[in-house]
Amino acid sequence: MATKNTLNNLILSKNLLDKADMCARELWRSKKYNKKKNTTSDDELIGLLSKPINHYLKGKTLRVNLSPKNIELLINASQMTRISSVKNVSIRKGIFALPNLLIQYRTNIKNIAVDNSNFYYPARDIVIDLGKNFYKKRRNIGINGGCHAALSTRFLFFSLPILPIFNYSTKIASLFKLNGKVANRIPSYYEIIASIYLRNWKNLKNYQMPLSNHIDDDYWLLIKENGWWQRRVLDIALLLYTKKFNEKQFINDAIKVKANKYLR
């Protein structure tokens, strides 16, 4: 059933997308203007998280050899540090569930139909299933309702970058006026954000993914062709649109001092 939401047709301004692209480039290289902060770059996160997934899908390994420490790096880089204090969240349980989920969605992962309005369906479904498996017990826990969509989307965004994953954000969900348990929000959330993605593709396609220091050339090209960079720019653009994003952290010094070094 189609979601009735005026934001389905939202057109983002070029100025906003330019700022989002600048922020994305900062995150790609993890440029640090505050020496006290130490975060892992987006480029490195894809390298760390996608390699064990690819090896498993290609039959090079019999299990997903993914270190929980690498997911901790993702959590810190995504500023989701509160997860560590939630007693019922289990990173290891999520990792343990991955092989079955990857087998279940193997066909959809390999055959993404990005030329129709339902291209995000496989991504939406694996987000919900993995989000539930990041909890030790499947029960309703606050607004998350036993589905940690923020963690599952960010993990899949970097570990399966060819899949049309959109990061889940409570700020963006509020912008979309979505209520109820998170697991129930995801279908509408993905429908709206995919619609905005398609509506803004004419401008989004002009922003090109930077070269990588951590990803094999062939896989980098595949990621690029599947719109990962455009999804990253849109993710940040929507946060800027909500006016609840600390734009200064990423933009001020870069634009005023070093912007030309990062733009290619």
C-alpha positions in Angstrom: 0.0 0.0 0.0 1.4 3.4 -1.0 2.3 5.7 1.9 0.5 9.0 1.8 3.2 11.5 2.5 3.9 14.8 0.8 7.6 14.3 1.3 7.6 11.5 -1.3 8.0 14.3 -3.9 10.5 16.3 -1.9 13.1 18.0 -4.2 16.3 19.0 -2.3 18.1 22.2 -3.3 21.5 22.0 -5.0 23.0 24.1 -2.2 21.8 21.6 0.4 23.1 18.7 -1.7 26.5 20.4 -2.2 26.8 20.8 1.6 25.8 17.1 2.1 28.4 16.1 -0.5 31.1 18.1 1.4 30.1 16.4 4.7 30.2 13.0 3.0 33.7 13.7 1.8 34.8 14.6 5.3 33.4 11.3 6.5 35.0 9.3 3.7 38.5 10.5 4.7 37.7 11.1 8.3 39.4 14.5 8.3 39.9 15.5 11.9 39.7 19.2 12.9 39.3 18.3 16.5 42.4 16.3 17.5 40.6 14.8 20.5 38.3 12.9 18.2 39.4 9.6 16.6 36.9 8.0 14.2 37.1 5.4 11.5 36.6 6.7 7.9 33.7 5.6 5.7 36.3 4.3 3.3 37.9 2.1 5.9 34.6 0.9 7.3 33.5 -0.5 3.9 36.9 -2.2 3.6 36.7 -3.8 7.1 33.0 -4.8 7.0 32.4 -5.8 3.4 35.4 -8.1 3.0 34.2 -11.0 5.3 30.7 -10.7 3.8 32.0 -11.0 0.3 34.3 -13.9 1.1 31.3 -15.8 2.6 29.0 -15.0 -0.3 31.7 -16.2 -2.8 32.2 -19.4 -0.9 35.8 -18.5 0.1 34.9 -19.1 3.8 32.4 -21.4 5.6 31.4 -18.7 8.0 31.3 -14.9 8.3 34.6 -14.1 9.9 33.6 -10.7 11.2 35.1 -9.3 14.3 32.8 -7.6 16.9 35.6 -5.0 17.3 35.0 -3.8 13.7 31.3 -3.3 14.5 32.4 -1.4 17.6 34.4 0.9 15.3 31.2 1.4 13.3 29.2 2.2 16.4 31.8 4.8 17.5 32.0 6.3 14.1 28.2 6.5 13.8 28.0 8.1 17.3 25.8 5.2 18.6 27.9 4.7 21.7 24.8 4.4 23.9 24.3 0.9 22.4 27.1 -0.4 24.7 25.0 0.4 27.7 21.9 -1.4 26.5 21.9 -4.7 28.3 19.6 -6.5 25.8 21.6 -5.6 22.7 24.0 -8.3 21.4 26.4 -7.7 18.6 27.5 -11.3 18.7 24.0 -12.5 18.2 23.6 -10.3 15.2 26.8 -11.7 13.7 25.7 -15.2 14.4 22.4 -14.6 12.5 24.2 -13.2 9.4 24.9 -16.5 7.5 21.2 -17.6 7.5 20.1 -14.1 6.5 22.7 -13.9 3.7 21.6 -17.3 2.4 18.0 -16.2 2.6 18.6 -13.0 0.6 21.4 -14.3 -1.6 19.3 -14.1 -4.8 18.1 -10.6 -4.1 21.6 -9.4 -3.2 22.9 -10.6 -6.5 20.0 -9.5 -8.6 19.1 -5.9 -7.6 16.5 -4.3 -9.9 17.2 -0.6 -9.5 15.1 0.4 -12.5 11.8 0.1 -10.8 10.1 1.7 -7.8 10.4 -1.5 -5.7 14.2 -1.7 -5.9 14.6 -1.3 -2.1 12.3 -4.2 -1.1 15.2 -6.8 -0.4 17.1 -4.2 1.6 14.1 -3.2 3.6 13.3 -6.8 4.6 16.9 -7.8 5.6 17.1 -4.6 7.7 14.1 -5.7 9.8 15.3 -9.3 10.2 18.9 -8.3 11.2 17.6 -5.5 13.4 15.6 -8.1 15.4 18.7 -10.3 15.7 20.7 -7.6 17.4 18.6 -8.1 20.5 19.2 -11.0 22.9 15.5 -11.5 23.4 12.8 -10.8 20.8 10.5 -8.7 22.9 9.1 -5.1 22.8 11.7 -2.8 24.2 10.6 0.8 24.2 10.2 2.5 20.9 12.6 0.1 19.2 10.2 -2.7 19.7 12.9 -5.3 19.5 14.3 -4.1 16.2 17.5 -2.1 16.2 17.1 -0.5 12.8 19.8 2.2 13.4 22.4 -0.5 13.9 21.3 -2.9 11.3 21.0 -0.2 8.5 24.4 1.2 9.3 26.0 -2.2 9.5 24.5 -3.3 6.1 25.2 0.1 4.6 28.9 -0.6 5.0 29.1 -4.4 4.8 26.8 -4.8 1.8 27.3 -1.5 0.0 25.9 -2.8 -3.3 22.5 -3.4 -1.6 20.2 -0.4 -1.7 20.4 0.3 2.0 19.3 3.7 3.4 20.3 4.5 7.0 17.5 4.7 9.5 17.5 7.8 11.6 14.9 8.8 14.3 15.3 12.4 13.1 14.4 11.5 9.6 11.6 9.3 10.8 10.2 12.3 12.7 10.5 14.4 9.5 8.4 11.7 7.7 5.9 11.8 10.6 6.3 8.1 11.2 5.1 6.7 14.6 4.8 3.4 16.3 7.4 0.6 16.8 10.5 0.9 14.7 10.0 -2.5 12.9 6.6 -1.2 11.8 8.0 2.1 10.6 10.6 0.6 8.2 8.4 -0.3 5.2 7.0 3.3 5.1 10.4 4.8 5.9 12.0 2.9 3.0 9.2 3.7 0.6 9.4 7.5 1.3 13.2 7.7 1.2 13.5 5.6 -1.9 10.9 7.9 -3.6 12.9 11.0 -2.6 16.1 9.2 -3.9 14.5 8.7 -7.3 13.0 12.2 -7.4 16.4 13.7 -6.7 18.5 11.4 -8.9 18.9 14.0 -11.6 21.0 16.0 -9.2 22.4 13.2 -7.0 24.1 11.5 -9.9 26.4 14.5 -10.4 28.1 13.7 -7.1 30.9 11.2 -7.7 32.3 8.7 -5.2 36.0 9.5 -4.2 38.7 6.9 -4.8 39.4 4.4 -2.1 42.5 3.4 -0.1 40.8 0.4 1.5 38.5 -1.2 -1.2 39.6 -3.3 -4.2 39.2 -1.4 -7.5 36.7 -3.8 -9.0 34.5 -3.8 -5.9 34.8 0.0 -5.6 33.5 0.3 -9.1 30.5 -2.0 -8.3 29.7 0.0 -5.2 29.9 3.2 -7.3 27.6 1.8 -10.0 25.0 0.8 -7.3 24.6 4.4 -6.0 26.3 4.1 -2.6 27.7 7.6 -2.7 24.3 9.1 -3.8 22.6 7.3 -0.9 25.3 8.7 1.5 24.8 12.2 0.2 21.0 11.9 0.5 21.3 10.5 4.0 23.2 13.6 5.1 21.1 16.0 3.0 17.9 14.9 4.8 19.6 15.3 8.2 20.6 18.9 7.1 17.0 19.4 6.0 15.7 18.5 9.5 18.0 21.3 10.9 19.0 18.8 13.6 22.5 18.1 12.2 25.7 19.7 13.4 26.7 21.1 10.0 29.6 23.2 11.5 31.4 20.1 12.6 32.0 19.0 9.0 31.7 22.1 6.9 33.1 25.3 8.4 36.8 24.6 8.5 36.7 22.5 5.3 35.0 25.2 3.2 36.9 28.1 4.6 40.4 26.5 4.7 40.8 23.2 2.9 37.8 22.5 0.6 39.8 22.4 -2.6 42.0 19.6 -1.3 39.0 17.2 -0.9 36.8 18.0 -3.9 37.7 16.1 -7.0 
